[in-house]
Amino acid sequence: MNDKRLRRIAVLAGGYSGEAEISHRSAQMVMEHIDGSRYDAVLVNIDQSGWWSPQGPGENRTEVDPASLSLKLEGGETWQAELAFVMVHGTPGEDGLLQAQLEVQGMPCTTADSEAMALTFHKGRTTSALRDAGLPVAASIDVATNESWSDQRCQEVAELLGLPCFVKPNEAGSSLGISKARTAADIWPSICKAREVAQTSVLVEAALAGREFTCGIVPDDQGEPMVLPVTEIRTDNDFFDFDAKYKGQSHEITPAPLNDDDTVQLQETAWKVYQTLRLRGMARVDMMMVPGSVAHVIEVNTVPGFSAQSIIPQQAAKVGISKQSLITRIIEASWPQ
C-alpha cells in the first residue's frame, strides 16, 4: 500500500438506498480483481454513519475525509485517492450527488458527470430525452409527488396506455418499487407502493410485449467506448424484477440467439443511448424487441451491477476481456485527458 509508484484508487460502495447490498457485492469484485501491480485500491464505504474504510484486523473502521477522499493509515501516513471508482448504486452514486462533490474537489471518477447522472437517474426525464432524440421508448405519464389520482383518472390512463402497465418510482434502481398493474384499479395502489420506495415522482408506463435484451458499453483498450455482445434475459417472473436480477430467478443468454440484423439494431440502439445521454465509462442499456417493430429502450443503467453474477462481466468475457482487464480499462479511460 505504501508503494508510491501505484496509482491510488478509492473504490466507493454502499449509499443510502435499498441497493446498498448490491453495491457492496460490486465493489468487492473490483477489490478482488483490480490489478495490484498498477493500483493501490482502498474500499470506502458510504452510509448514514459517514464515510469509512475497513482497515486492519477485525471490524476496525477508519474514518475517510469526504472532502479530500483521504484517510490515516495505521502508521500515521495519510493516504489520498487520485481517482474514485464509483460502485454506489442508487443515491448518491447514480443521481449525480456524489459526482458533484467529486467535481468540486477535482477528483476524477469512473462515471459520467453530475449533470448526466442526475438526468439518467430520473426515469421520466430520461425517457423524454430519448424520445426527443428519436429513440423508441414506451408511452408513459408522470405522476407528481403531490398528485392524487381518482378512479376516473386511473381509468383514463389505463385506456391511454393499455393494460397491463408498469408503475415505477422515477428515482430508484434495481427494479425496486416496480409493479405491474393489470387493471385500472391496480394503478393507484401501485403508485402508493412506488412512493414507499422512493419519495419522488412516479412513472406509469405502457407495457411492451416482446423479448428482453440488454447490452453493455465499456471502454476499449484505447479508452474509447465499445459495445459488448447482446444478452437475452428470460425469467418466469412477471418481469425482470429484483428477485430475477439478484436471486437467480432469471436465465441470461450471451450472446443472445438473434439474427445479425437484430443484433446490430440492439447494439446500435445502445450506442445511440450512450451518446445521447453523454454517458461515460461503463453503462448498460436494457431494451425490448417488440414483434413487428423496433428495439425500444426500457432502462438505462449508469452504474450497472458488477458482481460475479452481473451481466457486463459476462458479456465482456465473451469477447475475451477478463475482469482485471475490464477494471483497468474503466480506470484508465477515466483519467483527465
PyMOL commands that set and color helices and strands:
alter all, ss='L'
color gray80, all
select helices_A, chain A and resi 20-33+97-104+114-121+123-132+151-161+184-197+242-246+260-276+311-318+323-332
alter helices_A, ss='H'
color red, helices_A
select strands_A, chain A and resi 7-14+39-47+50-54+61-63+70-72+78-80+83-86+140-143+165-169+179-181+202-206+211-219+225-234+251-253+283-289+295-301
alter strands_A, ss='S'
color yellow, strands_A
deselect
rebuild
show_as cartoon
